[in-house]
Amino acid sequence: MSNVVELEIPKEVNRKIDILLEKENRRAEDLLLEVIKGSIERKFERFNDSFFEVINTKGSGLTDVGRNHDKYLYEKD
């Protein structure tokens, strides 16, 4: 199943998209879907990265992550 999405793209971004479309001889739908999928995959990979787990400490009660980030990254419980 797929969804149709309407998106307003800033002129500068649209200009770059047009350049890529011409260089790669592709349809806008294919290029944009590729970019969206790649971005989503990178974001999902970050969820499993211990570095980003430490950064995402909102609501954890940790108040010293900036000072003690090595401790949280490399010490095992």
C-alpha positions as CSV (number, residue, x, y, z in Angstrom):
1,M,0.0,0.0,0.0
2,S,1.2,3.5,-0.7
3,N,0.3,7.0,0.2
4,V,0.2,10.1,-2.0
5,V,2.0,13.1,-0.3
6,E,1.8,16.7,-1.4
7,L,4.9,18.6,-0.5
8,E,5.9,22.2,-1.0
9,I,9.6,22.3,-1.9
10,P,11.7,25.5,-1.5
11,K,12.9,26.9,-4.8
12,E,16.6,26.3,-4.0
13,V,16.0,22.7,-3.2
14,N,13.8,22.3,-6.2
15,R,16.6,23.8,-8.4
16,K,19.0,21.1,-7.1
17,I,16.4,18.4,-7.7
18,D,16.0,19.6,-11.3
19,I,19.7,19.4,-11.8
20,L,19.9,15.9,-10.5
21,L,16.9,14.8,-12.5
22,E,18.5,16.1,-15.7
23,K,22.0,14.6,-15.0
24,E,20.6,11.2,-14.0
25,N,17.7,11.1,-16.5
26,R,15.2,10.1,-13.8
27,R,11.7,10.8,-12.7
28,A,11.2,13.1,-9.8
29,E,9.1,10.4,-8.0
30,D,12.0,7.9,-8.2
31,L,14.6,10.3,-7.0
32,L,12.6,11.7,-4.1
33,L,11.5,8.2,-3.0
34,E,15.2,7.1,-3.0
35,V,16.2,10.2,-0.9
36,I,13.3,9.6,1.6
37,K,14.1,5.9,2.0
38,G,17.8,6.6,2.5
39,S,17.1,9.3,5.1
40,I,14.7,7.0,7.0
41,E,17.2,4.1,7.0
42,R,19.9,6.4,8.4
43,K,17.6,7.5,11.2
44,F,16.7,4.0,12.1
45,E,20.4,3.0,12.1
46,R,21.0,5.8,14.6
47,F,18.5,4.2,17.0
48,N,20.8,1.3,17.5
49,D,24.0,3.3,17.8
50,S,25.2,3.6,21.4
51,F,26.5,7.1,20.8
52,F,23.1,8.3,19.9
53,E,21.5,6.4,22.7
54,V,23.6,8.5,25.1
55,I,22.7,11.7,23.3
56,N,19.0,10.8,23.5
57,T,18.9,11.2,27.2
58,K,15.9,13.4,27.5
59,G,13.8,12.3,30.4
60,S,16.5,9.9,31.6
61,G,17.5,12.0,34.7
62,L,21.1,12.2,33.5
63,T,22.4,15.7,33.9
64,D,26.1,15.2,33.2
65,V,26.2,13.6,29.8
66,G,28.3,16.4,28.4
67,R,30.9,15.9,31.0
68,N,30.8,12.2,31.4
69,H,29.9,11.0,27.8
70,D,32.9,8.6,27.7
71,K,31.6,6.9,30.8
72,Y,28.2,6.4,29.3
73,L,29.6,5.3,25.9
74,Y,32.3,2.9,26.9
75,E,31.7,1.6,30.4
76,K,29.7,-1.6,30.7
77,D,27.1,-2.1,33.4
